[in-house]
Amino acid sequence: MEVAKTIEQVRSLVKAARGKGGKIGLVPTMGALHVGHISLIDAAVKNRDFVVVSIFVNPTQFGPGEDFEKYPRPMEADLEICRKSGVDVVFAPSPEQMYPFENVTWVNVEKLTEPLCGKSRPGHFRGVTTVCAKLFNIVSPDAAYFGQKDAQQAIVIKRMVADLNMPLEIVICPTIREPNGLAVSSRNQYLSDRQKKDAANIYKSLRECRRMIEAGTTETQQIIDGMRKILQQIPSGQIEYISIVDAETLESIDTISGKVLAAVSVKVNPARLIDNILVDADG
Ligand code: AMP
């Protein structure tokens, strides 16, 4: 496995692989790799000839007062995971490598970035889409792998790729969970064992949403009220949003029909935890 710190290095490694007819897979991450990331890497390794994992804590997607400085950066452990998983290249650039000048060019996906996480994290998705566009231009992968865990991010990236005719496939992989249902996240490291136990109510609320829809409940507010009752059982939890939206447009819906996305964000100090499920009300 090679570790490329510069854009020039990763480009030349990818060029050599492509020269041998290899199909390139990219897994963009911020590191602190866990089983969720590994599931993306496994999918890429299985389906592509040459896999690049990027590890970059992207400053432009963090807002003031967010956890950019203290975001975990266990580089040696991450490299070991990548080695064991059959990754060909880890691209681990410095912030200066990715942003050598003050950045004045941004990719901004409208509408889809406004609801859900967009409300409380202004500028977050602009940072995500811009860094992904840069990574796609640097690595030029045939496919890039993202997690359903960050449902809005997945939808936004897919739309950016479609709108800008970027020549790659976006593959979305299922959310990997702890045995108690808590979605695995690098930010779970911030939680105590007690908080992790309590945070299982996040997935419990999403399962309740699915149960109510399957039982024929069509009034969105009624379902949200049911979910809130469960989320209120997290003693240190501050509910940021409970939303049930159209799974494609992310627009709010009063009445459940077709494919819906139920998404939740809860702050369990100091971590902000998000999770979601897709439910097809038509079965
Ligand atoms: P991050 O390092 O948090 O930026 O995540 C990198 C990628 O891993 C994103 O596409 C995430 O959606 C994905 N990911 C994070 N956690 C999980 C999980 N529990 N299951 C599946 N994918 C995940």
Residues whose N, C-alpha, C, O or C-beta is under 5 A from the ligand:
A	BS01	AMP	P28 T29 M30 G31 G36 H37 Y145 F146 G147 Q148 K149 D150 C173 P174 T175 I176 A183 V184 S185
